[in-house]
Amino acid sequence: MTFWEVKSRKIDIIILAETREEAFAKFFVYVARKAPKSLRLIGQLVTCYKEGESEMDAIPVVTIPILYKMGLIPEEIAIDNFKVLMEKNSQEAKQLLDLALETNKGIYECIEKERNNVRLSI
């Protein structure tokens, strides 16, 4: 297990995880537990890097597709976000959302495992 620093706009936490994907997953499960207040604090990107690494080694992840996949925001909000950020029409924004969903598949798998672990430990 490794300590990972996971940072967003206004949330900065240390997470113990085996992989970067697991660290991201634990972060998003934490955010989901604290929603809706936490949703205003995370911003558009979340970064993650190992203890001992520089912040410049951080890998960024776009938050909107993950929040959508977790059911924390509706699809229309996710698409509108991509439309504004990337200056795309609705169809192009939906394609970008789908691509982001595919790109982050490993994080979603870890999120489901983490959610199941939380249910088992209650």
N, C-alpha and C positions, 0 to 999 in steps of 0.2 A: 504494500500500500504506500502511496505517495501523497504528500500534501500538495494541493493545487490552489493557487489564488485565482478566484473567479471574480471578475469585475464587470459592473455595468455602470450606467450613468451615476446612480446614487447608492448602489449596493456593492459592497466589497467584502467577500467572505473567503475563509480558508476551508477547504473541503478535503477530507481523506477519501481517496478513491484509487482504484487500480489503473484506470485509463482516463484520458482526457474526456472521452465520450461519457464515461460514468460521472466525472466531475461536473460536466455540463448538465447531465440528467439530474443529479442531486440538487444543483442550483435551481433548475426549473421546477422541480417538485417542491422545493422550499418556497419559491415564488408563488406557486399555485396554492400552497397552504396559507399564504399571507394575503392572497388576492381578496378584494380588488385593490387595496391600498398599494401593494407592491408593484402592480402593473404600471402605476404612474412613476415608479422609481427606476425602472430598468432601462429605458431608452431603446434605441434601435439596434445596438450591438452589445454582445457580451464577449469578453475575452477571458482566456484561461491559459495559465502557464504554471509549470512545475516550480516547487520551492527550489530556490537556488538559481533559477533562470532569470534572465532580464525580462522586464515587461515588453521589450522589443521582440522577445521570442513568443509572445502570446499569439494564439490563434483566435481570430474573431468569428463569431456566429451571429447571423441576423436573427433577431428575436421573434419577429412577426410570424414566420412560418411555424415555429415551434409552439408559440402561444395558440395559434390557430389549430394545430394538430392536437394539442392538449384540450381543446374545447374552451379555452379561456377568452377567445375573441371569435366573432363570426367571420365567415369567409368574405363577406362584403367588406369588412374593415380591413382584412388582410390584403385584398385586391386593391382597395382604395389607397392603402399605404404604399404599395408598389407603384401604383399609378403616379402618385405625387413624388416619391423618391426618385423614380427612374424616368419620369416624364413619358409614360407609356399609356396607350389606350387600354380599355378593360380586357380585351382578349390577350394582348401582349403581357399585361400585368398578371393575368391568370396563368399564362405559360411560365412566367418567372417564378410565381408561387409554386407551381408544380415542380419546377426544376429544383428550387430550394428544398422542397419536401423530400425529393429523391436524394439530394446531396446530404441531408441530415438524417438519413434512415438509421444510422448507427446510434445516434443520440436518442431517437424515439424508442428504439429497442431497449436501451438502458433505462429510459424513463418508465416504460412498462414494468421492467424488473423492479425498479425502485418503488414504484407505486404498490406493487404486489408485496414487497418486503414491508412497507409501511402498514399495509392491511394485516399482515401476519403478526406484526409486533404489537398491535393494539390490544 
